[in-house]
Amino acid sequence: LADTHLVEREALLEKYTAKQPVAVVIPALYSELEREALPAILREISKVSYVSTVVVSMNRMDATQHQHAVEIFKRRLRGKTVQLLWNDGPSLQTLHRELDPLTGMSHPHGKGSNVWMGLAWLLAGGHRGVIACHDSDILNYDREMLWKLCMPVAHPDMDYVFSKSYYGRVRGRMYGRVTR
């Protein structure tokens, strides 16, 4: 995985994923469409032929913003199946109200929950391939990150069912789960 001959590795991954498609789940907030990272991530994913489905699991938008987001994702990810889940929108709020009494807790809205909703949507729809999840705020994202994340799970000679990537977030203070 340290060898980064991108075209060769992507071709190999395309061969391995012909029978087990790759879906990417991206948890996000609507406001991230207006920042630098998410549009750049979408540009990179659009160049990758082995990804068939992209699920963007998003919060904090109104109906007009939802429609705008749908248009953006369909335009930027042409040739891929795109699903935008509006996690705090009317349809999924109805689902959460039905499920909350069964779980004994109210549904939290955040990126962790967005990941679970994206996974649930894929599995409920019958997806039986590789699922890659990554953040929507990676400023230095490139498609090498994606093949390195997918290759261990997709490669028939690597006995992995899970792979996690790491990227540094060097700023003036520590962010994310590491601080919890």
N, C-alpha and C positions, 0 to 999 in steps of 0.2 A: 504493500500500500504506500510505501514511501516513494516508489518509482512513479513519477507523474508524467508519463508520456500520454497526455490527455486523449488524443485522437485514438490511439491504440487501445487504451483502457476503456474508453466509451464504446468502442466497437465490440470489445469483448463483453462488456456489460449488456449491450444490446442483444448479443447472441444468447446470453444467459437468461435474459428477461423476456425472451420471445414467448415462453410458456407461463411465466409468472410475472405479470405486469407490475410496474412500479407506480405507486401513488404517493404523492407528496401532500402532507397535511401542514398547513401554515396557520398557526393561531395568530390573530392580529386584532388591532383596534382600527376603526375607520380612519382615525387621524394619521395612521402610519402611511396611508396612501399619499399624503401630502408631504411626507418626509423623504429623505434620500434613499434609505435602505430598501424598502419594499419594492419600489419600481425597478431598482437595479436587480433585485433577486428575481423578479418576474422576467426581466430581460434574459438573465442567465438560464432560467428554467426553460424559456421558450426555445433555446438553442439545443436542448437535450432531447434526442429522439427516443430514448428508452423510457421516458416518463410518459405514461398514458393519461393519468388523471391527477388533477390538482384540486384539493379541497381546502378552501380558505374558510376558516372558522372564525367569525368576526363578531365583535361587540361594538356598542356605543355609536349607533347611527340611527337616523330616522328613515322613513320610507323613501324619501327623495335620494338620500345618500346611499341607501341600499341599491336602488336602481342604477345609480351612477357607478357604484362599485361593481355590480354585475357587468355592466358595459365595459368597464376598464379591464376586468379579468378576462372576459371573452375576447376582447381585442388584443390584449397583450399575450395571451396564451392560445393563440389559434392552433388548431390541429390537436388540441388536447381536450379531454372531457374536463370541464370546470364546474365545480359545485361551490357556491357561496352559502354557507350556513350563517344565518342571522340569529345568533344565540340568545340575544335579549329582545328579539322581535316577536310579533304576535303569535306566530305558529309554534315556535319552540317554547314560548312562555306558557302556552296552553299545555304542552307536553310536560314541562317542569311542574306545573300546578297539579297535574295528575300523578306524577311520580313522587313528589315531595312527601305526601302522606305515607307512601309505601316505604320510603327510605328513612322516615323519621327526622328529616332535616330539610332545610330550604336549599335550593340550588344556588351555589355561588357563581358569580359571573367573573371570570378571569381567564388568563391564557391557559392555565392548567385544565380548567373545565373545557375550554375550547378544543384542546388536544383530544380529550376524551370524547367529545361530541363528534369530532372529525373521524376518529377511529370507529366509533359506533356507526356512523353513516356508511363508511366503507364496508364494514363487516356485515351490516344489515343488508347492504346491496349485493353481497356475495363476493366481494373482493377476496381473492386467494393468492395474492402475490406479495411483493415487498412493499412495506409502508415506511416511508421516510418522513420524519417530523423535524422541522427546524423553525427557529424563531424568525420573526419578520423584521428584526432590527439589526441584522448583521451588516455592518457598514462595509466590510472587506469581503463580502460574499463573492465566490466564483464557483463555477460548476465543478471544479475539482473537489470541492467540499462535498458535493452531492454524490459523485461516483465513489468517493472514499467511504461515505456513509452506507451506500447501497451494496458495494461489492462483497463485503464479508457475508452478507445474508444471501445474496443472489448466486454467488459462486458455488458450483456443485461440489467442489472439493474442500470448501471451508465449512466446517460444521457449526455455523453460527445461526441463531434464530433472532439475535438482538445485536445491534451495533449502536454505539453512542459516539457522537463527535464532540469535539471541544474546540472552542475558539476563544481567544483571549479578549477580554474587555478591559483594557487598561485605560483607566480614567483617574480623575482626582480622588475618587472613592470607590469602594466595592459595591457592585450591584448584584441583584438576582438572588438565586437560591443559596449561593455560598454564604450570604450574610444571614440567612435564616438558620 
